[in-house]
Amino acid sequence: MKIALILSGGTGTRIGGEVPKQYIQVGGRMVISYCMETFLLHREVDAVQIVAHPDWRKELSEELDRLVSSLDREKHPESGDLSRLAQRSDGLSDPNMQEGKAEIHGAKLEKRIDNLSGSDMQEGKTEVRGAKLELRTDSLSNLDMQEEKCVGKLSKKFRGFSAPGENRQLSILNGLRDISQFASAEDLVMVHDSARPCLSGELISACFAAAEKCDGAIPVLPMKDTVYLSDGGNRISSLLNRDRVVAGQAPEVFRLGAYLKACEDLLPEKIYEIRGSTEPAIMAGMDIAILPGDERNFKITTAEDLIRFRRIMED
């Protein structure tokens, strides 16, 4: 099983305003909804868990419902027509029926009321240009069931919310504990920032593939600038080999059991010192692979980052 853990517990507003950056509207949607969409549509992702503050869960649930409905219409455009055509016995006098037009699976059939006898209507049968259509109530209700099933395929991936912790790593720990209630120790958990909306399906696949034969994986980017080491913070102590230094990205993937233990071993104090999600894994001796990251998968931290993302969406 492969699970996505989206971190959205932060309430900071460094960008400005009263809305946390992951809930800011861009393109008519919350920033977080973009990575949610990528995870929901990815075939390898079996479940999605979200760390979110209780104050935002209602809005986030509504956003998820809108997203699922939108994705389902795109994936199954006929489902919307099916629901509209599910004429129950009390709906046979619908204006569309009176006008003599209905669209079923893309085929336009003209039905004139004056050609229908009362007995035909009672039996639920209509003859249109020699084609006999059965409009039994049970068949019509099945159309609604088909639409609900399409929506359910995506919505069932979402498993629930987890409580945010006092810092990022404690939020992750809360999410891991909740995930462990329905996943096994050998399953893979992908940790991702809600403020990284440009996540691609290709990077998700690459991360899972890299983690298959080890304890986890993290995408990295090469350092572009010269990197120095400063012991005291006011003088350069030594040079670092830029070719051996990389910058970590997200999403990061870990074996659930080993990573959960690595995080719990840092309780109660050391976990407050963690700055990166992979640090506990390295400290615990887990075998973590690296793979090429994606420059486009940037994190929205500043107002300039938000402007950059808005421009990407406009293009």
C-alpha positions, 0 to 999 in steps of 0.5 A: 500500500502507498499512502500520501501524507499531506502536511497542512497544519501550519497557520502561519501567514508570512506571506501576509493576510489572515489566510495561511498560504496553503489555503489562499485561492489561486485560479479559483482553488486553494493552493493545497488542492493542486497537490491533492488533485495530483495524489487523487489521480495517481494510480499508485497512491492508494490513500491520502491522509491530511494533517490540518488544523480543526479550524480549517477542516470544514473548508478543506472538506468542501474543497475536497468535495468540489475537487472530486466532483470536478475530476469525476466529471472530467474523467466520466463526462457522461455521468453528468448526463446520466444523472440528469436523465434519471427520470423517475416516475414523477419526473416524466412530465419534465420540460425536457420530456415535453419538448420531446428531447433527451440525450442518452449516452450522446445519442439524441432521441426525439420523443414527442408526447403526442405520439405516446399513448397512456398505456405506453407511459404506464408500462414505462415504454416509449417507441421512438422511430422504431426503437423501443426504450425501456424506462423502468424506474429501477433502470433509471435509479441505476443511473444515479448509482453509476454516478455515485460510484464514479465519484466514490472511486476518488473520494474513498482515497481520502482517509481523514485528518490528523492533528497538527503538532507543535512543529513539523515533525510532530505533525508528521508523527501524528499523521504516521500514527493515524496511518498505522491504523490502516496500513502495515509496517512495510507500506510506503508513506509519502510526506509532502508539503501542501504549499508545493502545488506543482508536484508532478505525477512523474516525480511521485512515480520516481520517488516510489520506484527509488524507495522500493529496494530500500527504506525510503527516498528523497528527491534532491537538487544540486547546489548552484552556489558555492557553499561554505561552512561557518562554525561561529556564524561570523567567519568562514571556517572551511569550504564544502565540495559543492558536488557532494552537497545537495538540497532536499525537496519533497515528497519524501518516501519512507517505510511506515514502520521503520520511520514511525519508530525513528520519529518516536525514538526522538521523543520527548525532546530531540524531535523539536530539533528536527528541521527536515523530514528525512533527518529522523530516518538518517539518524536511525540508520535507515537506507535512504536513496536520492533521486533527481528533484524537480525545479518546478516543485518549489515551495510557496514561502514568500509573496514572490513565490505566490506571484510565481505560482499565479503566473504559472497558472495564468500561463 
